[in-house]
Structures are given as C-alpha cells and as structure tokens.
Amino acid sequence: MDFPPWFRQAIQGRLDDVSARIEYSPELNRIRAEESKAFQVLFAGMDIGRMPEFAEWEDKHHFKQAIMNECLYLQGMKDGIQLAVALLSPSVLFDDETSVESDRNDPEA
C-alpha cells in the first residue's frame, strides 16, 4: 500500500515534531546522563578520540538506530490506518448474508 506524497510529508512532519519533543524530555535527559556516565566509566583511561574506528562505528550505529526508529514509526502508522479502514469498512459490519432489512421484514420474527 503506497501512500501519496502529501501523506508521507504529514507523517514526516509528525515524526519531526515527536522527535523534537523526545529530544528535550526530562526522562530522556536523565537516561542520557546515566548512559554517558556508564560510557565514561567503560572507556576510562582510553583516548577514544584517537580511535577513528570507534567514531566510524558510532556514526553508523546512530544512523542505523534512526533509520530503524523511522521505519518502525512509519509501519505503525500504516498498520494503524489499515486497521482503521478495516474497522470502518461496511464489509466488516455486515456480510453478504446479513442485512438489517431482512430481519425487520421477517414475518416469523
């Protein structure tokens, strides 16, 4: 199911807004500080600034995480829309054998 460009732009805008809110979240700031402290303890005594391999890995790791999060978000949006469409579809509410009129006009009822 492909979405039109305007919808993709709307999703991207929402993703940008949510990401900005998350970036400044007090809870995330606390977790970031804890992670930074653990990282410093892990690499205490090592000059990671002189480890270009680590910097390259770190850049790729963060990029991978960002792409994964974006894909998860977009898939969640697609799934949510498909669920809403399925739930609102008349074919879900009434199958071919059932109709409201047949129940009302049945003389035996």
DRENDO-1510 file (C-alpha; in Angstrom, 1 decimal, always signed):
<recs>
REC; n; res; u; v; w
REC; 1; MET; +0.0; +0.0; +0.0 .
REC; 2; ASP; +1.7; +3.2; -1.2 .
REC; 3; PHE; +0.8; +6.5; +0.4 .
REC; 4; PRO; +0.6; +9.7; -1.5 .
REC; 5; PRO; +3.4; +12.2; -1.1 .
REC; 6; TRP; +1.3; +14.6; +1.0 .
REC; 7; PHE; +0.6; +11.9; +3.5 .
REC; 8; ARG; +4.3; +10.9; +3.6 .
REC; 9; GLN; +5.1; +14.6; +4.3 .
REC; 10; ALA; +2.5; +14.7; +7.1 .
REC; 11; ILE; +4.0; +11.6; +8.6 .
REC; 12; GLN; +7.5; +13.0; +8.4 .
REC; 13; GLY; +6.3; +16.3; +10.0 .
REC; 14; ARG; +4.7; +14.4; +12.8 .
REC; 15; LEU; +7.9; +12.3; +13.2 .
REC; 16; ASP; +10.0; +15.5; +13.4 .
REC; 17; ASP; +7.6; +17.0; +16.0 .
REC; 18; VAL; +7.6; +13.9; +18.2 .
REC; 19; SER; +11.4; +13.6; +17.8 .
REC; 20; ALA; +11.9; +17.2; +18.9 .
REC; 21; ARG; +9.7; +16.6; +22.0 .
REC; 22; ILE; +11.5; +13.4; +22.9 .
REC; 23; GLU; +14.9; +15.1; +22.5 .
REC; 24; TYR; +14.0; +17.6; +25.3 .
REC; 25; SER; +12.2; +15.1; +27.5 .
REC; 26; PRO; +13.4; +15.3; +31.2 .
REC; 27; GLU; +13.2; +11.5; +31.4 .
REC; 28; LEU; +15.4; +11.0; +28.3 .
REC; 29; ASN; +17.8; +13.6; +29.6 .
REC; 30; ARG; +18.2; +11.6; +32.8 .
REC; 31; ILE; +18.7; +8.4; +30.9 .
REC; 32; ARG; +21.2; +10.1; +28.6 .
REC; 33; ALA; +23.2; +11.3; +31.6 .
REC; 34; GLU; +23.2; +7.8; +33.0 .
REC; 35; GLU; +24.3; +6.3; +29.7 .
REC; 36; SER; +27.1; +8.9; +29.3 .
REC; 37; LYS; +28.4; +8.2; +32.8 .
REC; 38; ALA; +28.4; +4.4; +32.1 .
REC; 39; PHE; +30.2; +5.1; +28.8 .
REC; 40; GLN; +32.9; +7.2; +30.5 .
REC; 41; VAL; +33.5; +4.5; +33.2 .
REC; 42; LEU; +33.7; +1.9; +30.5 .
REC; 43; PHE; +36.3; +3.8; +28.5 .
REC; 44; ALA; +38.2; +5.5; +31.4 .
REC; 45; GLY; +41.8; +5.7; +30.6 .
REC; 46; MET; +41.3; +5.2; +26.9 .
REC; 47; ASP; +41.5; +8.1; +24.4 .
REC; 48; ILE; +38.6; +7.2; +22.2 .
REC; 49; GLY; +39.1; +10.5; +20.3 .
REC; 50; ARG; +42.1; +8.8; +18.8 .
REC; 51; MET; +40.2; +5.8; +17.7 .
REC; 52; PRO; +38.7; +6.6; +14.3 .
REC; 53; GLU; +37.3; +3.1; +14.0 .
REC; 54; PHE; +35.2; +3.8; +17.1 .
REC; 55; ALA; +34.0; +7.1; +15.8 .
REC; 56; GLU; +33.0; +5.5; +12.5 .
REC; 57; TRP; +31.2; +2.7; +14.3 .
REC; 58; GLU; +29.4; +5.2; +16.5 .
REC; 59; ASP; +28.2; +7.2; +13.5 .
REC; 60; LYS; +26.9; +4.2; +11.7 .
REC; 61; HIS; +25.3; +2.9; +14.9 .
REC; 62; HIS; +23.3; +6.1; +15.4 .
REC; 63; PHE; +22.3; +6.3; +11.8 .
REC; 64; LYS; +21.1; +2.7; +11.9 .
REC; 65; GLN; +19.1; +3.4; +15.1 .
REC; 66; ALA; +17.5; +6.4; +13.5 .
REC; 67; ILE; +16.5; +4.5; +10.3 .
REC; 68; MET; +15.1; +1.7; +12.4 .
REC; 69; ASN; +13.0; +4.1; +14.5 .
REC; 70; GLU; +11.7; +5.8; +11.5 .
REC; 71; CYS; +10.7; +2.5; +9.8 .
REC; 72; LEU; +9.0; +1.3; +13.0 .
REC; 73; TYR; +7.1; +4.6; +13.2 .
REC; 74; LEU; +6.0; +4.5; +9.6 .
REC; 75; GLN; +5.0; +0.9; +9.8 .
REC; 76; GLY; +3.0; +1.6; +12.9 .
REC; 77; MET; +1.2; +4.4; +11.1 .
REC; 78; LYS; +0.5; +2.1; +8.1 .
REC; 79; ASP; -0.8; -0.6; +10.4 .
REC; 80; GLY; -3.0; +1.8; +12.3 .
REC; 81; ILE; -4.5; +3.2; +9.1 .
REC; 82; GLN; -5.2; -0.3; +7.7 .
REC; 83; LEU; -6.8; -1.3; +11.0 .
REC; 84; ALA; -9.0; +1.9; +11.0 .
REC; 85; VAL; -10.0; +1.3; +7.4 .
REC; 86; ALA; -10.8; -2.4; +8.1 .
REC; 87; LEU; -12.9; -1.5; +11.2 .
REC; 88; LEU; -14.8; +1.3; +9.4 .
REC; 89; SER; -15.4; -0.8; +6.2 .
REC; 90; PRO; -19.1; -1.8; +5.8 .
REC; 91; SER; -18.0; -5.2; +4.7 .
REC; 92; VAL; -16.8; -5.8; +8.2 .
REC; 93; LEU; -20.1; -4.7; +9.8 .
REC; 94; PHE; -22.4; -6.7; +7.5 .
REC; 95; ASP; -21.5; -9.7; +5.5 .
REC; 96; ASP; -23.4; -10.7; +2.3 .
REC; 97; GLU; -25.9; -12.9; +4.0 .
REC; 98; THR; -27.0; -10.5; +6.7 .
REC; 99; SER; -28.9; -7.3; +6.3 .
REC; 100; VAL; -30.9; -5.1; +8.6 .
REC; 101; GLU; -34.0; -5.1; +6.3 .
REC; 102; SER; -34.3; -8.9; +6.2 .
REC; 103; ASP; -34.5; -9.1; +10.0 .
REC; 104; ARG; -37.3; -6.4; +10.1 .
REC; 105; ASN; -39.4; -7.9; +7.4 .
REC; 106; ASP; -39.3; -11.5; +8.5 .
REC; 107; PRO; -42.9; -12.5; +9.3 .
REC; 108; GLU; -41.8; -15.2; +11.7 .
REC; 109; ALA; -39.8; -12.9; +13.9 .
</recs>
